Amino acid sequence: MEKRAARGERELKLLGKVNPLALEEFAALEERYKFLSEQLEDVKKTRADLTTVVKEVDDRIQQVFAEAFADTAREFENVFQTVFPGGEGRILLTDPDDLLHTGVEVEARPPGKKVKRLSLLSGGERSLTALALLVAIFRARPSPFYLMDEVEAALDDVNLGRLLDLLRRLQENSQLLIITHQKRTMEIGDALYGVTMRAGVTQVISQKFSREED
């Protein structure tokens, strides 16, 4: 019995200190584990829901972009023919299979030229090509008004006349607000707002035009 008692004492010492509150702590930790497990399941469910929403949004974005691009590409070809009679212009997708990350390339070939890269065109031709793309977007997705800031500054008289023809067509369905120093651009407006110097004094002026009187 003494040997058994001694062995029991040694085994008891090997157990170390006994925590009398172990059951209570275990119950608290079990409850905490259950709470975190529920939260984790909620997070997983939310993530799955968000993944579904993201996919739906991506699908919708691709659909809208594809439709807008097709309309813009069609309008760009028509507008380019207007500003460069006899020329050829088009826009292409760099990666048609990945509409979320694709780029857009612009090809422009004015009449009498074989080049299509914009970098090889003159400054006026590049400006007019950019304006043609801008107007194509306007016509593909019309807006109540447009604001332009000296967009025709780099154009010569011939190209300016072609641009003004485009702006007159936009005037039929939208309001144009144009900041310009070009007299010919001012002449197509229905109202003129500006700043002038009279007798050394800066004055703000406004003038509306009647097309019927003209």
C-alpha positions, 0 to 999 in steps of 0.5 A: 500500500505504501508503494502504491501510495508513493506511486500515486503521489508521483503521478499526481505531481506529474499532473501538475497544478489542477485548475478547479475552474477548468470546466467553466473555462471550457464552457466559455471557450466552447461558447466562444468557438460556437459564436466564431464558427457562426460568424465564419459561416456568415462570412462565407455566405456573404462572400458567396453572395458578393461573388454572385453579385460581382459576376452579375455586374461583370456580365452586365458591364460586358453587355453594356460595353459591347453594345456601346462599342458596337454603336460607337464603332459604327458612328465613328466610321460615318463621322470619319467619312464626314471629316475626311471624305474618302478616308477610312477610320475604325476602332478595334478592341485589342482583346475582344475575348476579355471585354473587362480588360481590353483596350481600344485602338483607333485606326485612321487613314485620311484620303491620299495616305496609306498610314493608319497609325495616329502617331504618323498623322499631322497635328491637325489630323490627329485632333480631328480624328480625336474629335471624330471619335468624341462626336461618335461617342456623343451620337452613340450615347446622346446626352442633353448637353456637351461642354467643349474647351477649345477643341478646334484650336489645332484645326485649319480652316478646311478642317474647322468647317468640317467640324462645325458641320458635325457640331451643327448636327449635334445642335439638333438634339443637344445643347453645346457649351463651347469655349473658343476663340474662333470667330467661325465657331462663335457664329454657329452659336445661339448665344455668346458669353464672353469678356471684353475690354471697353475703355480699359474696363473689363466687362462681361457681355452676353448676346443671343442671336435670332436665326430667323432674323439672320 
